[in-house]
């Protein structure tokens, strides 16, 4: 052996199983960074192609001022920072557990003359040695994932992504992935390397990975729990650094999940996907109710038409409220056809407690727009003309204003039949058409030919954002799924490593009479202690960060948006955490049950 460094590849082979999770964490970090920056690069290239086709020689100027160019890389950079933090915590936890498991080995190295600095150097180089396999693997998977995403966007989503490159290679994506992999490993290996250096030569003989400091003070509380449960809790609480890393890993997964859930809400506000969004609008030139209602019947039977629905409007209708006075003394009254009313329910635009079923047909119930400054409540009565109308439901915002706020104006939404009874108006001020996906320009032209000079025809098909919205949502959900899966793998591996580091202790407990069921309960108590502490920290910090992000990203731009407790995302990630904790108990407990007492006592 030329030097102690020759042991690095040997150690990698011997501890291949223990290092499996560390390799997966490095691959995960490199893969995500490579794919994130590669997709950002492909998006920039797509935008460049689009601008070249649209502006020709002026494309360069337009490219520099493009919103996509100015935002895509900063967003990618934020994602990379989060990935880096997650990677450091997960890799550090894995390396720490590996170091704890090899206490005897490092003690023996100290016995034969290896210095503390050499131990630190050994652990760092050993960690970097994993990069030879993990980094190229992560880069290849990242490139393959980018190609797959680009193909999906181009052929399945289409529309806005028709110019995205299919098999592009991003130099910035590859370079970012490689740098992230190396930097993550170096940062993550720092603390475990120092821990390994602190192992004394005496440990080579004892094999005890726990610090001898404070042993007399370590008291196991058996009053609240049985001895096996109390010991499991004690194992989790007593190892301070391991507790911090494990709690941090659990908590970070929850924080990342809740944070990225906000992005889905943000995309929803940025590109609202309403079931009632029209592809073609036909409006009265003077904003009056002058569009013949028979026009809807003609259009509905034409080729390329999916749905036709219209709205009537009557503004500044004198009205009064039985509870609070109406500021201006007037209201605006809008009619919704049945399809329009159905869309409100589908899109979740009604506040809790609303009963839209009362609004359909010829009724005395209406809906009202709402914001945080509105005084209207469900069940309130509003007198319009000679009739008293009940507020059967409230919208979450005002869809008729640019900022989503009512601005002190009360707008009531009635069914078509109710509107005609109240006002006597039968014609429409606005007709909206949803076309089929394969609708042709010829079919759209045929619709416009039915109109006279009193109507304004507006083709909005080129403003569809369904494809972009779907792509963003799929990417965010994909990232959330990866976070959840990595959380599971990390928890399972960390608990397994923690058990392996104390395998001689478990052997001693079995030698004095502890059975397999008690061993399982001890491991379960340790796992769920980590899970509980991680959930407390993660939920507290995650909800605060979620509200902060919501206020900065959404409320700051959409003042009608109000943050609410993200119950569904919270329940999903908590379920994953506790399922992972349950799964983490199975493998180590089975391994211990299948080992003889002498094997556990002599485990190195």
MOZI-V192791 format. One record per pair of residues at least 4 apart in sequence whose C-alpha atoms are under 8 Angstrom apart, sorted by the first residue. I is the first residue (numbers start at 0). J is the second residue. Records with the same first field share a line. If there is no record, write none. Layout:
# MOZI-V192791
I: J + J
This chain:
# MOZI-V192791
0: 5
1: 5
3: 7 + 121
4: 121
5: 9
6: 10
7: 11 + 121 + 124 + 125 + 128
8: 12 + 125 + 128
9: 13
10: 14
11: 15 + 18 + 125
14: 18
15: 19
17: 97 + 496
18: 22 + 93 + 94 + 97
19: 23
20: 24 + 93 + 488 + 489 + 492
21: 25 + 89 + 90 + 93 + 94
22: 26 + 129 + 130 + 133
23: 27 + 133
24: 28 + 86 + 89 + 90 + 485
25: 29 + 86 + 90 + 130 + 133 + 134 + 137 + 180 + 183 + 184
26: 30 + 133 + 134 + 136 + 137 + 138 + 180
27: 31 + 86 + 137
28: 32 + 82 + 83 + 86 + 137 + 176 + 179 + 180
29: 33 + 134 + 137 + 138 + 141 + 176 + 177 + 179 + 180
30: 34 + 137 + 138 + 139 + 140 + 141 + 176
31: 35 + 82 + 141 + 176
32: 36 + 79 + 82 + 141 + 172 + 175 + 176 + 179
33: 37 + 137 + 138 + 141 + 142 + 172 + 173 + 174 + 175 + 176
34: 38 + 141 + 142 + 144 + 145 + 172
35: 39 + 75 + 78 + 79 + 172
36: 40 + 72 + 75 + 169 + 171 + 172 + 175
37: 41 + 142 + 145 + 168 + 169 + 171 + 172 + 173
38: 42 + 145 + 149
39: 43 + 71 + 72 + 75
40: 44 + 169 + 171 + 172
41: 45 + 163 + 164 + 167 + 169
42: 46 + 163
43: 47 + 67 + 68 + 71
44: 48 + 163 + 164
45: 49 + 160 + 162 + 163 + 164
46: 50 + 62 + 67 + 68
47: 51 + 58 + 62
48: 52 + 162
49: 53 + 162
50: 54 + 55 + 58 + 61 + 62
51: 55 + 56 + 57 + 58
53: 58
54: 58 + 61
57: 61
58: 62
59: 63
60: 64
61: 65
62: 68
63: 68 + 69
64: 68 + 69
65: 69
66: 70
67: 71
68: 72
69: 73
70: 74
71: 75
72: 76
73: 77
74: 78
75: 79
76: 80
77: 81
78: 82
79: 83
80: 84
81: 85 + 255
82: 86
83: 87 + 179 + 183
84: 88
85: 89 + 248 + 251 + 252
86: 90 + 183
87: 91 + 183 + 184 + 186 + 187
88: 92 + 187 + 244 + 247 + 248
89: 93 + 244 + 248 + 489
90: 94 + 184 + 187 + 188
91: 95 + 187 + 188 + 190 + 191 + 244
92: 96 + 241 + 244 + 245 + 248 + 493
93: 97 + 489 + 492 + 493 + 496
94: 98 + 187 + 188 + 191
95: 99 + 190 + 191 + 194 + 241
96: 100 + 241 + 493 + 496 + 497 + 500
97: 101 + 496 + 500
98: 102 + 191 + 194 + 195
99: 195 + 208 + 497 + 500
100: 208 + 496 + 497 + 499 + 500 + 501
101: 105 + 500 + 603
102: 106 + 195 + 198 + 202 + 203 + 206 + 207 + 208
103: 107 + 202 + 203 + 204 + 205 + 206 + 207 + 208 + 603
104: 108 + 203 + 603
105: 109 + 118 + 195 + 196 + 198 + 203
106: 110 + 198 + 199 + 200 + 201 + 202 + 203 + 204
107: 111 + 200 + 202 + 203
108: 112 + 113 + 200
109: 113 + 114 + 115 + 198 + 199 + 200
110: 200 + 203
113: 117 + 118
114: 118 + 196
115: 119 + 196 + 197
116: 120 + 196
117: 121
118: 122 + 192 + 195 + 196
119: 123 + 192 + 193 + 195 + 196
120: 124 + 192
121: 125
122: 126 + 188 + 191 + 192 + 195
123: 127 + 185 + 188 + 189 + 192
124: 128
125: 129
126: 130 + 184 + 185 + 188
127: 131 + 181 + 184 + 185
128: 132
129: 133
130: 134 + 135 + 180 + 181
131: 135
132: 136
133: 137
134: 138 + 176 + 177 + 180
135: 139 + 177
136: 140
137: 141 + 176
138: 142 + 173 + 176 + 177
139: 143
140: 144
141: 145
142: 146 + 168
143: 147
144: 148
145: 149
146: 150 + 165 + 166 + 167
147: 151
148: 152
149: 153 + 163 + 164 + 165
150: 154 + 155 + 165
151: 155 + 156
152: 156 + 157 + 160 + 161 + 163 + 466 + 470
153: 157 + 158 + 160 + 161 + 162 + 163 + 165
154: 161
156: 160 + 466 + 467 + 469 + 470
157: 161 + 466
158: 466
159: 466 + 467
160: 466
169: 173
170: 174
171: 175
172: 176
173: 177
174: 178
175: 179
176: 180
177: 181
178: 182
179: 183
180: 184
181: 185
182: 186
183: 187
184: 188
185: 189
187: 191
188: 192
189: 193
190: 194
191: 195
192: 196
193: 197
194: 198
198: 202
199: 203
200: 204
201: 205
202: 206 + 207 + 208
206: 603
208: 500 + 501
209: 238
210: 214
213: 217
217: 237
219: 229 + 230 + 233
220: 224 + 229
221: 225 + 226 + 229
223: 229
224: 228 + 229
225: 229
226: 230
227: 231 + 517 + 518 + 520 + 521
228: 232 + 520 + 521 + 524
229: 233 + 521 + 524
230: 234 + 521
231: 235 + 520 + 521 + 522 + 523 + 524 + 525
232: 236 + 521 + 524 + 525 + 528
233: 237 + 525
234: 238 + 525
235: 241 + 242 + 525 + 526 + 528 + 529
236: 242
237: 242
238: 242
239: 243
240: 244
241: 245
242: 246 + 529
243: 247
244: 248
245: 249 + 490 + 493 + 529 + 533
246: 250 + 529 + 530 + 532 + 533 + 536
247: 251 + 533
248: 252 + 486 + 489 + 533
249: 253 + 486 + 490 + 529 + 530 + 533 + 534 + 537 + 576
250: 254 + 533 + 534 + 535 + 536 + 537 + 538
251: 255 + 537
252: 256 + 482 + 483 + 486 + 537
253: 257 + 534 + 537 + 538 + 541 + 569 + 572 + 573
254: 258 + 537 + 538 + 540 + 541 + 542 + 544
255: 259 + 482 + 541
256: 260 + 479 + 482 + 483 + 568 + 572
257: 261 + 541 + 542 + 545 + 565 + 568 + 569
258: 262 + 541 + 544 + 545 + 548
259: 263 + 475 + 479
260: 264 + 475 + 479 + 568
261: 265 + 545 + 548 + 549
262: 266 + 475
263: 267 + 472 + 475
264: 268
265: 269 + 549 + 552 + 553
266: 270 + 271 + 468 + 471 + 472
267: 271 + 272 + 468
268: 553 + 557
270: 464 + 468
272: 276 + 464 + 465 + 468
273: 342 + 346
274: 342 + 345 + 346
275: 338 + 339 + 342
276: 433
277: 431 + 432 + 433 + 459
278: 431 + 432 + 433 + 434 + 458 + 459 + 460 + 463
279: 431 + 432 + 433 + 434 + 456 + 457 + 458 + 459 + 460
280: 429 + 430 + 431 + 432 + 455 + 456 + 457 + 458 + 459
281: 429 + 430 + 431 + 454 + 455 + 456 + 457
282: 286 + 290 + 428 + 429 + 430 + 454 + 455 + 456
283: 287 + 288 + 289 + 290 + 428 + 429 + 453 + 454 + 455
284: 453 + 454 + 455
285: 453
286: 428
287: 312 + 427 + 428
288: 311 + 312 + 424 + 426 + 427 + 428 + 429
289: 426 + 427 + 428
290: 294 + 426 + 427 + 428 + 429 + 430 + 454
291: 426 + 427
292: 296 + 425 + 426 + 427
293: 297
294: 298
295: 299 + 307 + 308 + 309 + 430
296: 300
297: 301
298: 304 + 307 + 446
299: 304 + 305 + 306 + 307
300: 304
301: 446
302: 438 + 442
303: 434 + 435 + 437 + 438 + 439 + 442 + 443
304: 432 + 433 + 434 + 435 + 438
305: 432 + 433 + 434 + 435
306: 432 + 433 + 434
307: 430 + 431 + 432 + 433
308: 336 + 338 + 339 + 430 + 431 + 432
309: 335 + 336 + 427 + 428 + 429 + 430 + 431
310: 333 + 334 + 335 + 336 + 415 + 427 + 428 + 429 + 430
311: 333 + 334 + 335 + 415 + 418 + 424 + 425 + 426 + 427 + 428 + 429
312: 331 + 332 + 333 + 334 + 427 + 428
313: 331 + 332 + 333 + 422
314: 330 + 331 + 332
315: 329 + 330 + 331
316: 329 + 330 + 331 + 332 + 383 + 384
317: 328 + 329 + 330 + 383 + 384
318: 325 + 328 + 329 + 330 + 381 + 382 + 383 + 384
319: 324 + 325 + 328 + 329 + 381 + 382 + 383
320: 324 + 325 + 379 + 380 + 381 + 382
321: 379 + 380 + 381 + 382
322: 379 + 380
323: 374
324: 328
325: 329 + 409
326: 407 + 408
327: 408
329: 409
330: 408 + 409 + 410 + 411
331: 408 + 409 + 410 + 411
332: 410 + 411 + 412 + 413 + 418
333: 410 + 411 + 412 + 413 + 418
334: 412 + 413 + 414 + 415 + 418
335: 339 + 340 + 412 + 413 + 414 + 415
336: 340 + 414 + 415
337: 341 + 359 + 414 + 415
338: 342
339: 343
340: 344 + 355 + 359 + 414
341: 345
342: 346
343: 347 + 348 + 349
344: 348 + 349 + 355
348: 394 + 395 + 396
349: 353 + 392 + 393 + 394 + 395
350: 392 + 393 + 394 + 395
352: 377 + 392
353: 377 + 391 + 392 + 393
354: 358 + 391 + 392
355: 359 + 366 + 391 + 392
357: 362 + 364 + 365 + 391
358: 362 + 363 + 364 + 365 + 366 + 391 + 413 + 414
359: 414
360: 414 + 415 + 416 + 417
361: 414 + 415 + 416 + 417 + 420
362: 414 + 416 + 417
363: 387 + 388 + 389 + 417
364: 388 + 389 + 390 + 391 + 413
365: 388 + 389 + 390 + 391 + 392 + 411 + 412 + 413 + 414
366: 390 + 391 + 392 + 393 + 394 + 411 + 412 + 413
367: 390 + 392 + 393 + 394 + 409 + 410 + 411 + 412
368: 393 + 394 + 395 + 396 + 397 + 398 + 405 + 409 + 410 + 411 + 412
369: 373 + 375 + 393 + 394 + 395 + 396 + 397 + 404 + 405
370: 395 + 396 + 397 + 404 + 405 + 559
371: 559
372: 407
373: 405 + 407
375: 379
376: 390 + 393
377: 390 + 391 + 392 + 393
378: 389 + 390 + 391
379: 389 + 390
380: 387 + 388 + 389 + 390
381: 387 + 388 + 389 + 390
382: 386 + 387 + 388
383: 387 + 388
386: 421
396: 403 + 404 + 405 + 559 + 560
397: 403 + 404 + 405
398: 403
399: 403
400: 404 + 405
402: 557 + 558 + 559
403: 557 + 558 + 559
404: 558 + 559
405: 409 + 410
413: 417 + 418
414: 418
415: 419
416: 420
417: 421
418: 422 + 423 + 424
419: 423 + 424 + 425
434: 438
438: 442 + 443
439: 443
440: 444
441: 445
442: 446
443: 447
444: 448
445: 449
446: 450
447: 456
450: 454
459: 463
464: 468
465: 469
466: 470
467: 471
468: 472
469: 473
470: 474
471: 475
472: 476
473: 477
474: 478
475: 479
476: 480
477: 481
478: 482
479: 483
480: 484
481: 485
482: 486
483: 487 + 572 + 575
484: 488
485: 489
486: 490 + 575 + 576 + 579
487: 491 + 575 + 576 + 578 + 579 + 580
488: 492 + 579
489: 493
490: 494 + 579 + 580 + 583
491: 495 + 579 + 580 + 582 + 583 + 584
492: 496 + 583
493: 497
494: 498 + 526 + 583 + 584 + 587
495: 499 + 583 + 584 + 586 + 587
496: 500
497: 501
498: 502 + 522 + 587
499: 587
501: 505
502: 506 + 599 + 600 + 602
503: 507 + 599 + 600 + 601 + 602
504: 508 + 600
505: 509 + 518 + 599
506: 510 + 596 + 597 + 598 + 599 + 600
507: 511 + 596 + 599 + 600
508: 512 + 513
509: 513 + 514 + 596
510: 596
513: 517 + 518
514: 518
515: 519 + 588 + 591 + 592
516: 520
517: 521
518: 522 + 588
519: 523 + 584 + 585 + 588
520: 524
521: 525
522: 526 + 584 + 588
523: 527 + 580 + 581 + 584
524: 528
525: 529
526: 530 + 580 + 581 + 583 + 584
527: 531 + 577 + 580
528: 532
529: 533
530: 534 + 576 + 577 + 580
531: 535
532: 536
533: 537
534: 538 + 573
535: 539
536: 540
537: 541
538: 542 + 569
539: 543
540: 544
541: 545
542: 546 + 564
543: 547
544: 548
545: 549
546: 550 + 562
547: 551
548: 552 + 553
549: 553 + 554 + 562
550: 554 + 555 + 562
551: 555
552: 556
553: 557 + 558 + 560
554: 558 + 559 + 560 + 561 + 562
565: 569
566: 570
567: 571
568: 572
569: 573
570: 574
571: 575
572: 576
573: 577
574: 578
575: 579
576: 580
577: 581
578: 582
579: 583
580: 584
581: 585
582: 586
583: 587
584: 588
585: 589
586: 590
587: 591
588: 592
589: 593
590: 594
591: 595 + 599
594: 598 + 599
595: 599
596: 600
597: 601
598: 602
